[in-house]
Amino acid sequence: MNTRSKIAVLGMVALSFAFSGNLTAQMKEKTVMVGGAAMYPSKNIIENAVNSKDHKTLVAAVKAAGLVETLQGKGPFTVLAPTDAAFAKLPKGTVETLVKPENKEMLTKILTYHVLAGKYSAKEIWAAVKAGNGKSMMKTVEGEDVTFWTKGKDLYVTDAKGNSAKITISDVNQSNGVIHVIDTVLMP
């Protein structure tokens, strides 16, 4: 082996040691797959959400509303995260209208209606529903309540307008809270 080859091999070994700590830490984390990507509990809500193929619309809306910095903050937050398919259920043109700068206030109101202050696991929400005789109202960051309820083994949330969303993936833990994926956009 010539000197150049030895240096290249040593360089690769050094790089593998440099990256192995982070990779090893991520490999030990209990991840949840969302939108084809592993969600790491050591990453914050934004760091994970941008990797989900199912949440491109939500990420774009969060950026348009100027909420990226907030959702990268300490929290903790519980985010009810509508999928792209959930946004597609809205009347045609709704998303395009909401992300316009002149509609930032309305967009922010809708997005913060999907956030609860604090970290609430599905187990904790189920317990609250049980304690509430089948329903549990929780205040959103926007200020209005959402109502959680169950049907069989499924957990649902109903908005102020009476629309219900099923939690399709629960307990996607983040460094600053938890995400529960939902199949319908909630409206205050």
Backbone as a chain_set.jsonl record, in Angstrom:
{"seq": "MNTRSKIAVLGMVALSFAFSGNLTAQMKEKTVMVGGAAMYPSKNIIENAVNSKDHKTLVAAVKAAGLVETLQGKGPFTVLAPTDAAFAKLPKGTVETLVKPENKEMLTKILTYHVLAGKYSAKEIWAAVKAGNGKSMMKTVEGEDVTFWTKGKDLYVTDAKGNSAKITISDVNQSNGVIHVIDTVLMP", "coords": {"N": [[0.852, -1.176, 0.0], [0.641, 2.135, -0.934], [1.817, 5.407, 0.21], [-0.098, 7.409, -0.19], [-2.486, 5.913, -0.326], [-2.52, 4.848, 2.25], [-2.855, 7.176, 3.758], [-5.382, 7.953, 2.869], [-6.957, 5.809, 3.799], [-6.554, 6.077, 6.584], [-7.742, 8.578, 6.909], [-10.43, 7.974, 6.289], [-11.008, 6.198, 8.369], [-10.713, 7.931, 10.563], [-12.803, 9.746, 10.015], [-14.977, 7.999, 10.229], [-14.933, 7.435, 12.961], [-15.443, 9.971, 13.946], [-18.066, 10.472, 13.084], [-19.442, 8.315, 14.118], [-20.278, 8.489, 16.781], [-22.572, 10.204, 16.835], [-24.178, 8.808, 15.009], [-24.347, 6.326, 16.292], [-25.709, 7.104, 18.603], [-28.154, 7.931, 17.451], [-28.973, 5.5, 16.399], [-29.62, 4.075, 18.665], [-31.85, 5.323, 19.608], [-35.404, 5.288, 20.113], [-37.243, 5.298, 17.443], [-39.949, 6.584, 15.415], [-41.629, 5.901, 12.437], [-42.582, 8.266, 10.093], [-44.148, 9.466, 7.329], [-42.312, 8.125, 5.722], [-39.867, 8.586, 6.896], [-37.557, 8.311, 9.607], [-38.324, 9.482, 12.813], [-36.601, 11.212, 15.159], [-36.242, 11.191, 18.658], [-34.348, 12.887, 19.784], [-34.248, 15.086, 18.209], [-35.76, 18.275, 17.362], [-39.196, 19.402, 16.88], [-39.416, 20.711, 14.343], [-37.017, 19.928, 13.062], [-37.502, 17.217, 12.699], [-40.015, 17.163, 11.345], [-39.531, 18.3, 8.803], [-38.453, 16.221, 7.388], [-40.448, 14.408, 6.846], [-42.299, 12.987, 4.304], [-45.009, 13.175, 4.204], [-45.784, 15.557, 5.29], [-45.293, 17.957, 3.958], [-46.907, 20.142, 3.192], [-47.774, 21.127, 5.685], [-45.297, 21.886, 6.819], [-44.539, 23.899, 4.996], [-46.604, 25.709, 5.502], [-46.129, 26.337, 8.2], [-43.693, 27.652, 7.919], [-44.532, 29.84, 6.327], [-46.173, 31.126, 8.145], [-44.382, 32.006, 9.957], [-43.612, 30.481, 12.152], [-41.54, 28.738, 12.622], [-39.25, 29.179, 14.287], [-40.474, 29.269, 16.81], [-41.486, 26.62, 17.059], [-39.132, 25.294, 17.114], [-38.244, 25.904, 19.504], [-37.889, 25.584, 23.121], [-40.275, 24.536, 24.269], [-42.371, 22.489, 26.317], [-44.267, 21.107, 23.539], [-47.34, 19.834, 22.234], [-48.099, 18.652, 19.2], [-50.639, 18.486, 16.862], [-50.538, 17.077, 13.99], [-51.516, 17.64, 10.818], [-51.668, 15.699, 7.842], [-50.438, 15.866, 4.414], [-52.484, 14.828, 2.869], [-54.651, 15.417, 4.492], [-54.727, 18.208, 4.301], [-55.354, 18.323, 1.627], [-58.024, 17.688, 1.614], [-59.324, 20.02, 2.167], [-61.323, 22.753, 0.842], [-60.741, 23.5, -2.61], [-58.003, 25.589, -3.337], [-57.772, 26.688, -0.812], [-55.418, 26.273, 0.807], [-53.464, 27.574, -0.756], [-54.433, 30.168, -0.622], [-54.278, 30.689, 2.144], [-51.505, 30.703, 2.691], [-50.574, 33.06, 1.667], [-48.987, 36.215, 2.195], [-50.719, 38.277, 3.138], [-52.59, 36.86, 4.555], [-51.463, 35.881, 6.816], [-52.082, 36.165, 9.577], [-54.515, 34.746, 9.874], [-53.664, 32.197, 9.054], [-51.752, 31.661, 11.038], [-53.432, 31.531, 13.263], [-54.927, 29.216, 12.659], [-52.876, 27.262, 12.555], [-51.741, 27.418, 15.17], [-53.86, 26.475, 16.526], [-53.561, 23.825, 16.331], [-51.764, 23.114, 18.218], [-50.826, 22.234, 21.487], [-49.973, 23.521, 24.644], [-47.475, 22.03, 26.423], [-46.546, 18.569, 26.944], [-48.273, 15.882, 25.845], [-48.908, 12.594, 25.98], [-50.371, 9.881, 24.077], [-51.415, 8.037, 25.833], [-51.827, 9.606, 28.133], [-53.769, 11.355, 27.146], [-55.827, 9.54, 26.569], [-56.382, 8.719, 29.202], [-57.36, 11.128, 30.242], [-59.66, 11.399, 28.681], [-61.1, 9.183, 29.541], [-61.41, 9.857, 32.26], [-63.018, 12.033, 31.895], [-65.483, 11.02, 31.287], [-65.692, 10.039, 28.632], [-64.965, 12.172, 27.043], [-62.56, 14.787, 26.566], [-61.663, 18.051, 27.007], [-59.241, 20.245, 25.753], [-57.145, 23.069, 25.963], [-55.891, 24.933, 23.264], [-52.856, 26.428, 21.945], [-53.667, 28.555, 20.459], [-55.861, 29.405, 21.842], [-58.5, 28.512, 21.899], [-60.571, 25.611, 22.603], [-60.007, 22.1, 21.906], [-61.599, 18.936, 21.468], [-61.051, 15.796, 22.741], [-61.744, 12.367, 22.1], [-62.788, 8.912, 22.092], [-63.133, 6.028, 19.962], [-63.754, 2.804, 19.835], [-60.627, 1.409, 19.513], [-59.435, 3.692, 18.725], [-58.252, 7.076, 18.781], [-59.594, 10.287, 18.72], [-59.948, 13.76, 17.698], [-61.87, 16.658, 17.996], [-62.768, 19.675, 16.42], [-63.628, 23.214, 16.927], [-65.588, 23.682, 15.084], [-66.874, 21.322, 14.789], [-65.706, 19.371, 13.229], [-64.04, 16.263, 12.905], [-60.939, 14.627, 13.578], [-58.925, 11.816, 13.088], [-56.431, 10.365, 15.087], [-53.753, 9.141, 13.6], [-51.115, 8.306, 13.799], [-49.513, 8.062, 16.769], [-47.729, 9.528, 19.557], [-45.123, 10.458, 18.648], [-42.28, 11.147, 19.645], [-40.344, 14.051, 20.489], [-37.531, 16.247, 20.972], [-38.509, 18.525, 22.092], [-41.16, 18.065, 22.721], [-44.112, 16.382, 21.571], [-45.498, 14.738, 18.731], [-48.628, 14.089, 17.257], [-49.972, 12.521, 14.605], [-52.536, 13.544, 12.408], [-55.577, 13.054, 10.466], [-57.142, 15.05, 9.384], [-57.566, 18.535, 8.869], [-57.821, 20.812, 11.507], [-60.139, 23.34, 12.533], [-60.412, 26.518, 14.024]], "CA": [[0.0, 0.0, 0.0], [1.481, 3.334, -1.009], [1.581, 6.415, 1.236], [-1.368, 8.079, -0.484], [-3.548, 4.978, 0.053], [-2.529, 4.759, 3.716], [-3.448, 8.422, 4.258], [-6.818, 7.9, 2.551], [-7.57, 4.852, 4.73], [-6.549, 6.705, 7.901], [-8.753, 9.629, 6.864], [-11.758, 7.348, 6.368], [-11.153, 5.67, 9.734], [-10.933, 9.083, 11.432], [-14.163, 10.226, 9.765], [-15.951, 7.048, 10.766], [-14.985, 7.644, 14.406], [-16.062, 11.277, 14.193], [-19.515, 10.396, 12.863], [-20.049, 7.148, 14.754], [-20.942, 8.868, 18.029], [-23.91, 10.688, 16.509], [-24.905, 7.712, 14.381], [-24.634, 5.333, 17.328], [-26.761, 7.666, 19.454], [-29.422, 7.878, 16.724], [-29.377, 4.101, 16.235], [-30.136, 3.604, 19.95], [-33.108, 6.004, 19.889], [-36.63, 4.637, 19.676], [-37.817, 6.181, 16.432], [-41.24, 6.274, 14.813], [-41.596, 6.268, 11.02], [-43.654, 9.156, 9.663], [-43.89, 9.944, 5.976], [-41.142, 7.456, 5.174], [-38.637, 9.005, 7.57], [-37.465, 8.075, 11.046], [-38.421, 10.676, 13.644], [-35.69, 10.997, 16.28], [-36.589, 11.921, 19.885], [-33.314, 13.874, 20.12], [-34.429, 16.245, 17.328], [-36.962, 19.035, 17.695], [-40.367, 19.223, 16.019], [-39.115, 21.156, 12.982], [-35.957, 19.077, 12.509], [-38.114, 15.964, 12.268], [-41.119, 17.372, 10.403], [-39.049, 18.586, 7.45], [-38.071, 14.962, 6.741], [-41.634, 13.609, 6.556], [-42.887, 13.205, 2.978], [-46.44, 13.384, 4.387], [-46.05, 16.828, 5.969], [-44.719, 19.067, 3.19], [-47.826, 21.288, 3.26], [-47.698, 21.656, 7.047], [-43.998, 22.565, 6.968], [-44.614, 25.14, 4.214], [-47.509, 26.616, 6.212], [-45.42, 26.792, 9.401], [-42.722, 28.644, 7.446], [-45.272, 31.034, 5.887], [-46.723, 31.793, 9.331], [-43.282, 32.47, 10.792], [-43.639, 29.717, 13.405], [-40.426, 27.791, 12.683], [-38.445, 29.436, 15.479], [-41.277, 28.868, 17.97], [-41.55, 25.159, 17.154], [-37.785, 24.8, 17.395], [-37.97, 26.34, 20.872], [-37.831, 24.624, 24.224], [-41.55, 23.859, 24.496], [-42.781, 21.415, 25.406], [-45.475, 21.258, 22.747], [-48.0, 18.686, 21.618], [-48.546, 19.108, 17.888], [-51.569, 17.646, 16.115], [-49.952, 17.375, 12.685], [-52.27, 17.152, 9.657], [-50.886, 15.233, 6.692], [-50.747, 16.509, 3.134], [-53.813, 14.331, 2.473], [-55.628, 16.176, 5.28], [-54.832, 19.528, 3.668], [-55.998, 18.13, 0.316], [-59.477, 17.602, 1.838], [-59.882, 21.37, 2.256], [-61.791, 23.244, -0.461], [-59.693, 23.878, -3.559], [-57.486, 26.948, -3.223], [-57.681, 27.13, 0.58], [-54.018, 26.324, 1.255], [-52.797, 28.624, -1.529], [-54.897, 31.447, -0.084], [-53.791, 30.861, 3.515], [-50.056, 30.954, 2.782], [-50.263, 34.397, 1.164], [-48.59, 37.109, 3.299], [-51.844, 39.038, 3.699], [-53.418, 35.966, 5.368], [-50.585, 35.302, 7.843], [-52.782, 36.13, 10.871], [-55.473, 33.642, 9.833], [-52.87, 30.97, 8.997], [-51.183, 31.474, 12.371], [-54.546, 31.118, 14.132], [-55.239, 27.808, 12.337], [-51.754, 26.406, 12.942], [-51.6, 27.36, 16.627], [-54.996, 25.673, 17.001], [-53.084, 22.437, 16.285], [-50.682, 22.983, 19.202], [-51.158, 22.316, 22.905], [-48.815, 23.816, 25.489], [-47.205, 20.845, 27.238], [-46.348, 17.31, 26.225], [-49.337, 14.944, 26.206], [-48.837, 11.317, 25.273], [-51.686, 9.295, 23.781], [-51.865, 7.403, 27.079], [-52.345, 10.675, 28.991], [-55.021, 11.849, 26.551], [-56.814, 8.479, 26.818], [-56.748, 8.793, 30.623], [-58.192, 12.321, 30.398], [-60.958, 11.081, 28.065], [-61.767, 8.255, 30.466], [-61.788, 10.631, 33.449], [-64.058, 12.981, 31.489], [-66.66, 10.251, 30.848], [-65.739, 9.877, 27.186], [-64.473, 13.365, 26.331], [-61.641, 15.661, 27.284], [-61.397, 19.307, 26.311], [-57.921, 20.792, 26.042], [-56.937, 24.387, 25.363], [-54.793, 25.034, 22.299], [-52.05, 27.645, 22.03], [-54.493, 29.595, 19.822], [-56.757, 29.901, 22.883], [-59.762, 27.775, 21.937], [-60.462, 24.204, 22.978], [-60.306, 20.947, 21.059], [-62.173, 17.879, 22.293], [-60.574, 14.446, 22.445], [-62.688, 11.288, 22.401], [-62.346, 7.633, 21.543], [-64.09, 5.14, 19.315], [-63.019, 1.546, 19.789], [-59.226, 1.574, 19.921], [-58.932, 4.888, 18.059], [-58.337, 8.359, 19.457], [-60.031, 11.344, 17.804], [-60.014, 15.121, 18.204], [-62.902, 17.434, 17.296], [-62.506, 21.112, 16.485], [-64.721, 24.106, 17.313], [-66.627, 23.64, 14.052], [-67.484, 19.996, 14.8], [-64.977, 18.429, 12.37], [-63.231, 15.328, 13.682], [-59.732, 14.075, 12.99], [-58.427, 10.609, 13.735], [-54.984, 10.327, 15.306], [-53.321, 7.957, 12.844], [-49.826, 7.919, 14.379], [-49.398, 8.783, 18.044], [-46.508, 9.474, 20.366], [-43.883, 10.68, 17.904], [-41.574, 11.985, 20.62], [-39.391, 15.039, 20.01], [-36.77, 16.817, 22.08], [-39.288, 19.621, 22.673], [-42.572, 17.729, 22.815], [-44.601, 15.166, 20.922], [-46.386, 14.931, 17.58], [-49.65, 13.094, 16.945], [-50.372, 12.746, 13.215], [-53.993, 13.5, 12.244], [-56.01, 12.909, 9.08], [-58.03, 16.156, 9.003], [-57.152, 19.842, 9.388], [-58.752, 21.35, 12.495], [-60.429, 24.763, 12.341], [-60.917, 27.192, 15.229]], "C": [[0.9, 1.242, 0.0], [1.049, 4.355, 0.041], [0.24, 7.109, 1.048], [-2.552, 7.205, -0.048], [-3.663, 4.875, 1.564], [-3.18, 5.999, 4.322], [-4.952, 8.424, 4.024], [-7.539, 6.967, 3.524], [-7.632, 5.45, 6.127], [-7.603, 7.814, 7.985], [-10.158, 9.068, 6.994], [-12.015, 6.79, 7.764], [-11.451, 6.818, 10.698], [-12.35, 9.634, 11.262], [-15.203, 9.291, 10.352], [-16.051, 7.179, 12.277], [-15.695, 8.952, 14.739], [-17.572, 11.214, 14.08], [-20.189, 9.278, 13.635], [-20.76, 7.495, 16.044], [-22.367, 9.305, 17.778], [-24.751, 9.575, 15.908], [-25.285, 6.661, 15.404], [-25.752, 5.827, 18.235], [-28.109, 7.587, 18.759], [-29.913, 6.444, 16.567], [-29.998, 3.554, 17.515], [-31.486, 4.226, 20.288], [-34.291, 5.192, 19.379], [-37.336, 5.599, 18.72], [-39.187, 5.681, 16.008], [-41.135, 6.721, 13.359], [-42.819, 7.12, 10.688], [-43.283, 9.669, 8.277], [-42.62, 9.375, 5.38], [-39.824, 7.826, 5.826], [-38.699, 8.68, 9.059], [-37.521, 9.414, 11.765], [-37.62, 10.4, 14.916], [-36.097, 11.828, 17.495], [-35.567, 12.987, 20.281], [-33.407, 15.126, 19.25], [-35.702, 16.98, 17.711], [-38.048, 18.838, 16.626], [-40.061, 19.595, 14.565], [-38.071, 20.258, 12.329], [-36.506, 17.742, 12.017], [-39.154, 16.182, 11.17], [-40.64, 17.602, 8.97], [-38.652, 17.321, 6.688], [-39.254, 14.081, 6.366], [-42.201, 13.968, 5.187], [-44.376, 13.515, 3.076], [-46.792, 14.739, 4.988], [-45.432, 18.036, 5.265], [-45.596, 20.312, 3.275], [-47.771, 21.932, 4.636], [-46.405, 22.43, 7.254], [-44.005, 23.892, 6.208], [-45.501, 26.17, 4.917], [-46.846, 27.188, 7.466], [-44.388, 27.856, 9.027], [-43.432, 29.94, 7.072], [-45.82, 31.83, 7.071], [-45.626, 32.327, 10.254], [-43.192, 31.745, 12.132], [-42.475, 28.734, 13.566], [-39.639, 27.955, 13.977], [-39.185, 28.997, 16.749], [-41.256, 27.358, 18.149], [-40.176, 24.499, 17.247], [-37.399, 25.124, 18.834], [-38.096, 25.215, 21.886], [-39.139, 23.851, 24.423], [-41.761, 23.599, 25.971], [-44.11, 21.723, 24.722], [-46.036, 19.889, 22.383], [-48.572, 19.211, 20.311], [-49.449, 18.051, 17.267], [-51.274, 17.965, 14.655], [-50.76, 16.795, 11.527], [-51.329, 16.761, 8.511], [-51.226, 16.064, 5.454], [-52.131, 16.091, 2.649], [-54.913, 15.063, 3.241], [-55.825, 17.565, 4.678], [-55.544, 19.433, 2.32], [-57.516, 18.018, 0.432], [-60.132, 18.977, 1.921], [-60.376, 21.809, 0.881], [-60.624, 23.729, -1.313], [-59.298, 25.349, -3.385], [-57.287, 27.437, -1.799], [-56.232, 27.289, 1.031], [-53.287, 27.458, 0.548], [-53.184, 30.016, -1.01], [-54.303, 31.711, 1.295], [-52.31, 31.211, 3.604], [-49.629, 32.303, 2.196], [-49.953, 35.316, 2.352], [-49.757, 37.867, 3.94], [-52.76, 38.183, 4.585], [-52.632, 35.31, 6.501], [-51.296, 35.164, 9.196], [-53.758, 34.944, 10.932], [-54.74, 32.291, 9.835], [-52.281, 30.642, 10.369], [-52.244, 30.973, 13.339], [-54.868, 29.632, 13.9], [-54.115, 26.892, 12.819], [-51.6, 26.297, 14.452], [-52.779, 26.639, 17.281], [-54.641, 24.18, 16.996], [-51.994, 22.164, 17.312], [-51.237, 23.14, 20.614], [-49.876, 22.651, 23.657], [-48.634, 22.638, 26.44], [-47.07, 19.621, 26.359], [-47.36, 16.292, 26.736], [-49.226, 13.688, 25.347], [-50.248, 10.828, 24.99], [-52.262, 8.656, 25.045], [-52.471, 8.442, 28.028], [-53.662, 11.227, 28.456], [-56.126, 10.83, 26.771], [-57.312, 8.546, 28.264], [-57.659, 9.995, 30.878], [-59.583, 12.1, 29.815], [-61.757, 10.172, 28.996], [-62.262, 8.998, 31.707], [-62.92, 11.605, 33.153], [-65.31, 12.3, 30.962], [-66.813, 10.24, 29.329], [-65.269, 11.066, 26.378], [-63.494, 14.123, 27.211], [-61.372, 16.892, 26.431], [-60.027, 19.817, 26.744], [-57.757, 22.1, 25.29], [-55.726, 24.359, 24.44], [-54.007, 26.316, 22.548], [-52.815, 28.827, 21.429], [-55.477, 30.177, 20.824], [-58.087, 29.182, 22.978], [-59.498, 26.311, 22.277], [-60.621, 23.273, 21.787], [-60.822, 19.873, 22.005], [-61.66, 16.526, 21.824], [-61.633, 13.445, 22.87], [-62.182, 10.012, 21.739], [-63.507, 6.893, 20.886], [-63.34, 3.827, 19.113], [-61.619, 1.768, 20.312], [-58.597, 2.834, 19.325], [-59.191, 6.144, 18.879], [-58.637, 9.429, 18.41], [-59.953, 12.695, 18.507], [-61.015, 15.883, 17.341], [-62.628, 18.917, 17.503], [-63.759, 21.899, 16.857], [-65.875, 24.088, 16.322], [-67.31, 22.28, 13.963], [-66.817, 18.989, 13.88], [-64.085, 17.545, 13.232], [-62.056, 14.808, 12.873], [-59.33, 12.851, 13.8], [-56.916, 10.758, 13.925], [-54.499, 9.02, 14.692], [-51.962, 7.427, 13.293], [-49.672, 8.744, 15.653], [-47.999, 8.653, 18.621], [-45.22, 9.494, 19.553], [-43.094, 11.684, 18.75], [-40.487, 12.827, 19.973], [-38.614, 15.561, 21.213], [-37.557, 17.918, 22.788], [-40.791, 19.34, 22.69], [-42.911, 16.425, 22.135], [-45.513, 15.557, 19.763], [-47.364, 13.771, 17.533], [-50.13, 13.44, 15.532], [-51.882, 12.602, 13.109], [-54.368, 13.542, 10.763], [-56.929, 14.017, 8.578], [-57.479, 17.442, 9.604], [-58.236, 20.344, 10.333], [-58.935, 22.846, 12.266], [-60.994, 25.383, 13.613], [-62.261, 27.856, 14.978]], "O": [[1.799, 1.373, 0.83], [0.019, 4.176, 0.691], [-0.474, 7.366, 2.017], [-3.511, 7.71, 0.536], [-4.768, 4.82, 2.104], [-3.956, 5.901, 5.272], [-5.713, 8.853, 4.891], [-8.615, 7.302, 4.02], [-8.662, 5.342, 6.793], [-8.271, 7.969, 9.007], [-10.985, 9.617, 7.723], [-13.126, 6.902, 8.281], [-12.333, 6.703, 11.549], [-13.019, 9.951, 12.245], [-16.202, 9.743, 10.912], [-17.142, 7.049, 12.831], [-16.457, 9.025, 15.702], [-18.286, 11.823, 14.877], [-21.41, 9.298, 13.791], [-21.756, 6.856, 16.38], [-23.285, 8.825, 18.444], [-25.919, 9.419, 16.265], [-26.408, 6.157, 15.396], [-26.644, 5.06, 18.598], [-29.106, 7.223, 19.382], [-31.116, 6.189, 16.597], [-30.829, 2.648, 17.45], [-32.197, 3.722, 21.157], [-34.203, 4.503, 18.363], [-37.943, 6.583, 19.141], [-39.538, 4.519, 16.212], [-40.612, 7.8, 13.078], [-43.953, 6.733, 10.972], [-42.21, 10.243, 8.089], [-41.926, 10.052, 4.621], [-38.765, 7.415, 5.351], [-39.756, 8.765, 9.686], [-36.846, 10.366, 11.373], [-37.925, 9.468, 15.66], [-36.278, 13.04, 17.379], [-35.896, 13.898, 21.04], [-32.727, 16.118, 19.516], [-36.611, 16.401, 18.305], [-37.824, 18.187, 15.606], [-40.42, 18.85, 13.653], [-38.223, 19.87, 11.17], [-36.022, 17.2, 11.024], [-39.166, 15.458, 10.174], [-41.28, 17.144, 8.024], [-38.528, 17.354, 5.463], [-39.083, 13.102, 5.64], [-42.545, 15.123, 4.938], [-44.953, 14.059, 2.136], [-47.97, 15.043, 5.177], [-45.088, 19.025, 5.913], [-45.081, 21.421, 3.415], [-47.727, 23.158, 4.743], [-46.427, 23.527, 7.813], [-43.527, 24.902, 6.725], [-45.187, 27.361, 4.927], [-46.982, 28.376, 7.76], [-44.23, 28.848, 9.739], [-42.988, 31.022, 7.455], [-45.921, 33.055, 7.01], [-45.918, 33.024, 11.226], [-42.751, 32.32, 13.127], [-42.431, 27.981, 14.54], [-39.391, 26.978, 14.684], [-38.582, 28.42, 17.654], [-41.034, 26.863, 19.254], [-40.074, 23.287, 17.438], [-36.361, 24.68, 19.324], [-38.37, 24.064, 21.548], [-39.118, 22.655, 24.71], [-41.365, 24.417, 26.801], [-44.947, 22.471, 25.228], [-45.296, 18.915, 22.244], [-49.421, 20.101, 20.308], [-49.082, 16.881, 17.159], [-51.706, 18.996, 14.139], [-50.701, 15.591, 11.275], [-50.324, 17.427, 8.261], [-52.171, 16.852, 5.453], [-52.866, 16.901, 2.085], [-55.991, 15.303, 2.697], [-56.954, 18.042, 4.56], [-56.254, 20.356, 1.922], [-58.224, 18.233, -0.551], [-61.347, 19.099, 1.765], [-59.906, 21.3, -0.136], [-59.653, 24.291, -0.807], [-60.153, 26.23, -3.299], [-56.693, 28.495, -1.591], [-55.863, 28.329, 1.578], [-52.566, 28.222, 1.189], [-52.354, 30.924, -0.97], [-53.874, 32.828, 1.585], [-51.904, 31.943, 4.506], [-48.447, 32.645, 2.228], [-50.589, 35.206, 3.4], [-49.773, 38.072, 5.154], [-53.613, 38.722, 5.289], [-53.069, 34.313, 7.075], [-51.129, 34.156, 9.882], [-53.81, 34.229, 11.932], [-55.146, 31.36, 10.53], [-52.307, 29.492, 10.808], [-51.977, 30.085, 14.149], [-55.06, 28.884, 14.859], [-54.38, 25.855, 13.427], [-51.355, 25.208, 14.97], [-52.706, 26.241, 18.444], [-55.35, 23.371, 17.593], [-51.367, 21.105, 17.286], [-52.011, 24.054, 20.897], [-48.811, 22.122, 23.339], [-49.554, 22.293, 27.181], [-47.431, 19.636, 25.182], [-47.321, 15.888, 27.898], [-49.43, 13.732, 24.133], [-51.209, 11.305, 25.593], [-53.466, 8.732, 25.29], [-53.502, 8.192, 28.651], [-54.569, 11.532, 29.231], [-57.246, 11.202, 27.122], [-58.512, 8.444, 28.52], [-58.619, 9.895, 31.642], [-60.576, 12.556, 30.384], [-62.952, 10.38, 29.205], [-63.392, 8.795, 32.152], [-63.691, 11.962, 34.044], [-66.112, 12.924, 30.267], [-67.913, 10.41, 28.802], [-65.179, 10.985, 25.153], [-63.588, 14.102, 28.439], [-60.916, 16.793, 25.291], [-59.693, 19.824, 27.929], [-58.171, 22.229, 24.137], [-54.672, 23.829, 24.792], [-54.46, 27.189, 23.288], [-52.626, 29.968, 21.849], [-55.892, 31.327, 20.679], [-58.742, 29.229, 24.019], [-58.361, 25.841, 22.243], [-61.275, 23.603, 20.798], [-60.522, 19.893, 23.198], [-61.815, 16.158, 20.659], [-62.33, 13.642, 23.865], [-61.259, 10.044, 20.925], [-64.677, 7.1, 21.207], [-62.405, 3.752, 18.316], [-61.436, 2.259, 21.426], [-57.384, 3.027, 19.404], [-60.202, 6.261, 19.571], [-58.014, 9.469, 17.349], [-59.899, 12.774, 19.734], [-61.01, 15.769, 16.115], [-62.3, 19.358, 18.604], [-64.823, 21.319, 17.074], [-67.004, 24.434, 16.668], [-68.223, 22.097, 13.158], [-67.3, 17.863, 13.751], [-63.452, 18.02, 14.175], [-62.152, 14.58, 11.667], [-59.387, 12.851, 15.03], [-56.213, 11.221, 13.027], [-54.793, 7.935, 15.194], [-51.692, 6.232, 13.178], [-49.698, 9.974, 15.615], [-47.208, 7.794, 18.229], [-44.338, 8.657, 19.744], [-43.226, 12.897, 18.59], [-39.805, 12.391, 19.046], [-39.012, 15.33, 22.355], [-37.299, 18.211, 23.955], [-41.599, 20.269, 22.675], [-42.115, 15.486, 22.117], [-46.205, 16.574, 19.813], [-46.988, 12.618, 17.741], [-50.637, 14.538, 15.301], [-52.456, 11.657, 13.65], [-53.594, 13.998, 9.921], [-57.443, 13.934, 7.463], [-56.979, 17.436, 10.729], [-59.422, 20.308, 10.006], [-58.002, 23.537, 11.857], [-61.932, 24.854, 14.21], [-62.827, 28.466, 15.885]]}, "num_chains": 1, "name": "protein.A"}
